Amino acid sequence: MPISANVVLGHGVKIFHPDLVNLYGCTVGDETKIGAFVEVQKNARIGRRCKISSHTFVCEGVTIEDDVFVGHGVMFINDLYPRATEDGHLQTEADWEVVSTLVKRGASVGSGAVILAGVTIGEGALVGAGAVVTHNVPDHTIAKGVPARLGRAVPRKQMSDRPAS
Ligand SMILES: CC(C)(COP(=O)(O)OP(=O)(O)OC[C@H]1O[C@@H](n2cnc3c(N)ncnc32)[C@H](O)[C@@H]1OP(=O)(O)O)[C@@H](O)C(=O)NCCC(=O)NCCS
């Protein structure tokens, strides 16, 4: 059951290979496109007109606003100190807390980036390919490297020109 019945899909959402994704308990906004081998967990929210490229993992607690580009194989994280067991028993949801992450409108996340739990990627910001983002990225700023360091402002011609809605 690759797209669970409890997924809320907006109008015109394009999922190119519905049998090759794993979506459950999440919300996907109008006109968003989702590539193959993408997993989106429960309580994750993806806005309108986003592109989520193949092999990306969007975990519980992640909110992606409108007009966001997410490259291939991007990994979001919601638990900084994960454990399999608690006192010799498999952990349950009661044993840990989801740390939320926000990607603001018009941002882009390059392929292979890892986005640590609890960060905010600013409006129109650009995360470089392969970056490990450990701190917030200000609006319209490039962040790249491991750990990601802030670079220059996103060049004007690369900014999303879509009006806010
Ligand atoms: C980071 C990025 C936006 C370029 O930013 P920029 O500020 O324009 O960087 P420049 O190309 O001017 O390069 C500046 C320096 O950053 C380095 N650099 C570029 N991209 C980098 C990256 N992803 N990680 C680490 N360093 C990077 C360059 O090697 C250069 O270093 P040098 O000065 O030692 O030679 C771009 O390279 C990138 O990674 N974009 C994401 C692409 C992507 O994943 N697309 C997905 C769809 S295919």
PDBQT file of the ligand as one rigid body, heavy atoms in Angstrom, charges set to zero:
ROOT
HETATM    1  C1  LIG A 201      26.377  25.324  -3.392  1.00  0.00    +0.000 C 
HETATM    2  C2  LIG A 201      25.972  25.774  -4.795  1.00  0.00    +0.000 C 
HETATM    3  C3  LIG A 201      24.574  26.419  -4.742  1.00  0.00    +0.000 C 
HETATM    4  C4  LIG A 201      26.961  26.774  -5.341  1.00  0.00    +0.000 C 
HETATM    5  O1  LIG A 201      27.061  27.888  -4.456  1.00  0.00    +0.000 OA
HETATM    6  P1  LIG A 201      27.961  29.127  -4.883  1.00  0.00    +0.000 P 
HETATM    7  O2  LIG A 201      28.025  30.074  -3.761  1.00  0.00    +0.000 OA
HETATM    8  O3  LIG A 201      27.443  29.634  -6.192  1.00  0.00    +0.000 OA
HETATM    9  O4  LIG A 201      29.368  28.427  -5.049  1.00  0.00    +0.000 OA
HETATM   10  P2  LIG A 201      30.427  28.566  -6.249  1.00  0.00    +0.000 P 
HETATM   11  O5  LIG A 201      30.029  27.672  -7.371  1.00  0.00    +0.000 OA
HETATM   12  O6  LIG A 201      30.653  30.033  -6.527  1.00  0.00    +0.000 OA
HETATM   13  O7  LIG A 201      31.712  27.958  -5.556  1.00  0.00    +0.000 OA
HETATM   14  C5  LIG A 201      32.307  28.584  -4.426  1.00  0.00    +0.000 C 
HETATM   15  C6  LIG A 201      33.089  27.536  -3.643  1.00  0.00    +0.000 C 
HETATM   16  O8  LIG A 201      32.151  26.618  -3.057  1.00  0.00    +0.000 OA
HETATM   17  C7  LIG A 201      32.502  25.272  -3.440  1.00  0.00    +0.000 C 
HETATM   18  N1  LIG A 201      31.249  24.511  -3.571  1.00  0.00    +0.000 N 
HETATM   19  C8  LIG A 201      30.329  24.588  -4.556  1.00  0.00    +0.000 A 
HETATM   20  N2  LIG A 201      29.317  23.750  -4.305  1.00  0.00    +0.000 NA
HETATM   21  C9  LIG A 201      29.618  23.119  -3.159  1.00  0.00    +0.000 A 
HETATM   22  C10 LIG A 201      28.965  22.137  -2.396  1.00  0.00    +0.000 A 
HETATM   23  N3  LIG A 201      27.777  21.629  -2.780  1.00  0.00    +0.000 N 
HETATM   24  N4  LIG A 201      29.542  21.729  -1.258  1.00  0.00    +0.000 NA
HETATM   25  C11 LIG A 201      30.741  22.221  -0.859  1.00  0.00    +0.000 A 
HETATM   26  N5  LIG A 201      31.423  23.180  -1.542  1.00  0.00    +0.000 NA
HETATM   27  C12 LIG A 201      30.847  23.609  -2.681  1.00  0.00    +0.000 A 
HETATM   28  C13 LIG A 201      33.247  25.425  -4.759  1.00  0.00    +0.000 C 
HETATM   29  O9  LIG A 201      34.079  24.321  -4.984  1.00  0.00    +0.000 OA
HETATM   30  C14 LIG A 201      34.011  26.681  -4.506  1.00  0.00    +0.000 C 
HETATM   31  O10 LIG A 201      35.127  26.400  -3.711  1.00  0.00    +0.000 OA
HETATM   32  P3  LIG A 201      36.563  27.031  -4.029  1.00  0.00    +0.000 P 
HETATM   33  O11 LIG A 201      36.348  28.514  -3.871  1.00  0.00    +0.000 OA
HETATM   34  O12 LIG A 201      37.443  26.433  -2.999  1.00  0.00    +0.000 OA
HETATM   35  O13 LIG A 201      36.849  26.652  -5.431  1.00  0.00    +0.000 OA
HETATM   36  C15 LIG A 201      25.948  24.585  -5.807  1.00  0.00    +0.000 C 
HETATM   37  O14 LIG A 201      27.257  24.116  -6.104  1.00  0.00    +0.000 OA
HETATM   38  C16 LIG A 201      25.128  23.415  -5.327  1.00  0.00    +0.000 C 
HETATM   39  O15 LIG A 201      25.594  22.513  -4.616  1.00  0.00    +0.000 OA
HETATM   40  N6  LIG A 201      23.830  23.450  -5.740  1.00  0.00    +0.000 N 
HETATM   41  C17 LIG A 201      22.909  22.372  -5.482  1.00  0.00    +0.000 C 
HETATM   42  C18 LIG A 201      22.740  21.553  -6.781  1.00  0.00    +0.000 C 
HETATM   43  C19 LIG A 201      21.810  20.370  -6.598  1.00  0.00    +0.000 C 
HETATM   44  O16 LIG A 201      21.943  19.592  -5.689  1.00  0.00    +0.000 OA
HETATM   45  N7  LIG A 201      20.835  20.264  -7.493  1.00  0.00    +0.000 N 
HETATM   46  C20 LIG A 201      19.821  19.210  -7.378  1.00  0.00    +0.000 C 
HETATM   47  C21 LIG A 201      19.164  18.924  -8.699  1.00  0.00    +0.000 C 
HETATM   48  S1  LIG A 201      20.246  18.101  -9.816  1.00  0.00    +0.000 SA
ENDROOT
TORSDOF 0
